[in-house]
Amino acid sequence: MLNEHTLDQLRQLRLDGMIRAVEEQATSNAAATLSFDERFTLLVQRELAWRDDRRVVRLLKAANLKVSSACVEDINWRASRSLDRGLIANLAGGDWLRNARNLLITGATGSGKTWLACALAHQAARGGFSVLYVRAARLFDELQVAHGDGSFARRLAQMAKLDLLVIDDFAISPMGAAERNDMLELLDDRIGAHSTLITSQLPVKEWHTYLNDPTLADAILDRVVHSSNKIELKGTRSMRDDGGGDMP
């Protein structure tokens, strides 16, 4: 076992994973049979694993997911959802995030849009991607406040850096000119750079009419719909046996 002074130095360096590994090796008979190189390799690997775990915890906390327990491993494939296993597996792998593609999830209330969005966002955070979940109505309220206090540009810049922005319940209430302009600004900063996941009760084909401004609708949909992955959920049963659908 290292002396206390050396352990204090490791603490000062914030090598918490290495400290834990040293403590474990001190009480392990198997570790005593390893060479110095082998033991040191285990210490380094433990530190890296510790840092990865801590980063995931920070990313999940910052994501502020509505359903924090949702994960792709818990998807109920027996429910009639018209889910494509191959697409979900591909999304879980994270290539869509690395390629800055968008994802649009539509379906009726209770079909599991929010749960699935949170499960995929959870998977993204586990993969080391920065994530933020926000309901559309709250997002536009926050942006309007930001206009008033002069922080709009800063807030847009913050969201532009996110690897994945989840906008839940899009098109659930009428959208005015201010919201349409903010939506375009938000998406324009992210196109080709980072991914956006949008859930909505309204089918994608009806979004243009919903936006109620042909020019801005064309611009917005060009940035979010083209080259995006789409999932249209069927039915109203939960995606998990214990209830994982949309919540009121």
C-alpha positions in Angstrom: 0.0 0.0 0.0 1.3 3.5 -0.9 2.1 5.7 2.1 -0.4 8.4 3.0 1.8 11.2 1.6 1.7 9.6 -1.8 -2.0 9.1 -1.6 -2.5 12.7 -0.7 -0.5 13.7 -3.8 -2.8 11.5 -5.9 -5.8 13.2 -4.4 -4.3 16.6 -5.2 -4.0 15.4 -8.8 -7.6 14.2 -8.7 -6.7 10.7 -9.6 -9.6 9.2 -7.7 -9.9 6.1 -9.9 -6.2 5.3 -9.4 -6.5 5.7 -5.6 -9.4 3.3 -5.6 -7.4 0.8 -7.7 -4.4 1.1 -5.3 -6.6 0.3 -2.3 -8.1 -2.7 -4.1 -4.7 -4.0 -5.1 -3.4 -3.7 -1.5 -6.0 -6.3 -0.4 -5.8 -8.5 -3.5 -3.7 -11.7 -3.4 -4.0 -11.9 -7.2 -2.5 -8.4 -7.6 0.5 -9.4 -5.6 1.5 -11.9 -8.3 1.5 -9.3 -11.1 4.5 -7.5 -12.4 5.0 -3.8 -11.9 4.0 -3.1 -15.5 0.8 -5.1 -15.2 -0.2 -3.5 -12.0 0.5 0.0 -13.3 -1.5 -0.8 -16.4 -4.4 -1.7 -14.3 -4.1 1.5 -12.3 -4.2 3.6 -15.5 -7.1 1.7 -16.9 -9.1 2.1 -13.7 -8.4 5.9 -13.7 -9.6 6.2 -17.3 -12.8 4.1 -16.5 -13.4 6.3 -13.5 -13.1 9.5 -15.5 -15.4 8.1 -18.2 -18.0 7.2 -15.6 -17.9 10.6 -14.0 -18.2 12.3 -17.4 -21.3 10.3 -18.2 -22.8 11.2 -14.8 -22.2 14.9 -15.6 -23.6 14.6 -19.1 -26.8 12.9 -17.9 -27.3 15.5 -15.2 -26.8 18.3 -17.7 -29.2 16.6 -20.2 -32.1 17.2 -17.8 -34.1 14.3 -19.4 -37.8 14.2 -18.6 -37.6 10.4 -18.2 -34.1 9.9 -16.8 -34.6 6.1 -16.4 -35.3 5.5 -20.1 -32.8 3.5 -21.9 -32.8 1.6 -25.2 -32.2 -1.8 -23.4 -35.7 -1.4 -21.9 -37.6 -1.0 -25.2 -40.6 -3.3 -25.2 -40.4 -4.8 -28.7 -43.5 -6.9 -28.1 -45.7 -3.7 -28.1 -47.1 -2.8 -31.6 -45.0 0.2 -32.4 -43.8 -0.4 -35.9 -40.3 0.1 -34.6 -37.5 -0.8 -36.9 -34.9 -2.8 -34.9 -32.2 -2.1 -37.4 -32.8 1.7 -37.2 -32.9 1.7 -33.4 -29.6 -0.3 -33.3 -28.1 2.1 -35.8 -29.2 5.1 -33.7 -27.9 3.5 -30.5 -24.5 3.2 -32.2 -24.3 7.0 -32.5 -23.4 7.4 -36.2 -26.3 9.8 -36.7 -24.8 12.0 -34.0 -21.3 11.8 -35.5 -22.7 12.7 -38.9 -24.9 15.5 -37.5 -28.1 14.0 -38.7 -31.5 14.8 -37.2 -34.2 12.5 -35.8 -37.9 13.1 -36.0 -40.3 11.0 -33.8 -44.0 11.4 -34.4 -47.1 9.6 -33.0 -50.2 10.0 -30.9 -50.2 11.0 -27.3 -49.1 8.0 -25.2 -47.3 6.2 -28.0 -44.0 6.6 -26.3 -42.4 9.5 -28.2 -40.9 11.2 -25.1 -39.7 7.9 -23.6 -38.0 6.9 -26.8 -36.4 10.3 -27.3 -35.1 10.2 -23.7 -33.8 6.6 -24.2 -31.9 7.7 -27.3 -30.6 10.9 -25.6 -29.5 8.7 -22.6 -27.6 6.5 -25.0 -26.0 9.5 -26.5 -24.8 10.8 -23.2 -23.4 7.3 -22.4 -21.5 7.6 -25.6 -19.9 10.9 -24.5 -22.2 13.3 -26.4 -23.5 16.5 -24.8 -27.3 16.5 -24.6 -30.1 18.9 -23.6 -33.8 18.0 -23.3 -36.4 20.8 -23.5 -40.1 21.0 -24.2 -40.8 23.2 -27.2 -43.1 25.6 -25.4 -40.6 26.1 -22.6 -37.8 26.6 -25.2 -39.6 29.3 -27.0 -40.5 31.0 -23.7 -36.9 31.0 -22.6 -35.8 32.4 -25.9 -38.4 35.2 -25.6 -37.0 36.1 -22.2 -33.5 36.0 -23.6 -34.5 38.6 -26.2 -35.7 40.8 -23.4 -32.6 40.6 -21.2 -30.1 40.7 -24.0 -28.9 37.1 -23.6 -30.4 35.7 -26.8 -27.2 35.5 -28.8 -25.3 33.9 -25.9 -28.1 31.3 -25.3 -28.1 30.4 -29.0 -24.4 30.0 -28.9 -24.7 27.6 -25.9 -27.2 25.5 -27.7 -25.3 25.5 -30.9 -22.5 23.6 -29.2 -24.6 20.8 -28.0 -24.1 17.5 -29.7 -27.8 16.7 -29.3 -30.7 19.0 -28.7 -34.0 17.3 -27.9 -37.1 19.4 -28.6 -40.1 17.6 -27.2 -43.8 18.2 -28.0 -43.2 20.4 -31.1 -46.4 21.8 -32.7 -48.5 21.2 -29.7 -49.8 24.8 -29.7 -49.9 27.6 -32.3 -46.6 29.2 -33.3 -46.3 32.9 -33.8 -43.9 34.9 -35.9 -41.4 35.3 -33.0 -41.3 31.6 -32.4 -40.8 30.8 -36.1 -37.9 33.2 -36.3 -36.3 31.8 -33.2 -36.7 28.3 -34.5 -35.0 29.2 -37.8 -32.1 30.9 -35.9 -31.7 27.9 -33.6 -31.7 25.3 -36.4 -29.5 27.4 -38.7 -26.7 27.3 -36.0 -26.9 23.6 -35.8 -27.4 22.4 -39.4 -24.5 20.3 -40.6 -22.7 20.6 -37.2 -24.9 18.9 -34.6 -28.0 16.8 -34.3 -31.5 17.8 -33.3 -34.2 15.4 -32.2 -37.8 16.6 -32.4 -40.9 14.8 -31.2 -44.4 15.8 -32.2 -48.0 14.5 -32.3 -48.3 16.2 -35.7 -47.2 14.1 -38.7 -44.1 15.6 -40.4 -46.1 16.1 -43.7 -48.3 18.6 -41.8 -45.5 20.7 -40.4 -45.4 23.1 -43.3 -49.0 24.0 -43.0 -48.7 24.3 -39.2 -45.8 26.8 -39.5 -48.3 29.1 -41.4 -45.6 31.0 -43.2 -44.5 29.5 -46.5 -41.1 31.2 -46.7 -40.0 30.5 -43.1 -41.6 27.0 -43.3 -39.5 26.2 -46.3 -36.4 27.4 -44.5 -37.1 25.6 -41.3 -38.0 22.3 -42.8 -35.0 22.4 -45.1 -32.8 22.5 -42.1 -34.6 19.9 -40.0 -36.4 17.4 -42.3 -34.1 16.8 -45.2 -31.6 14.0 -44.6 -33.2 13.2 -41.2 -34.1 9.8 -39.7 -37.8 9.5 -39.1 -39.8 7.3 -36.7 -43.6 7.2 -36.7 -44.9 5.4 -33.7 -48.2 3.5 -33.9 -50.7 2.8 -31.2 -51.1 4.1 -27.7 -49.6 1.4 -25.5 -46.5 2.1 -23.4 -43.1 1.2 -24.9 -42.3 -0.6 -21.6 -44.4 -3.1 -19.7 -44.2 -0.7 -16.7 -45.2 2.4 -18.6 -42.9 4.4 -20.7 -45.1 6.4 -23.0 -45.6 10.1 -23.1 -46.6 11.7 -19.8 -49.2 14.4 -19.5 
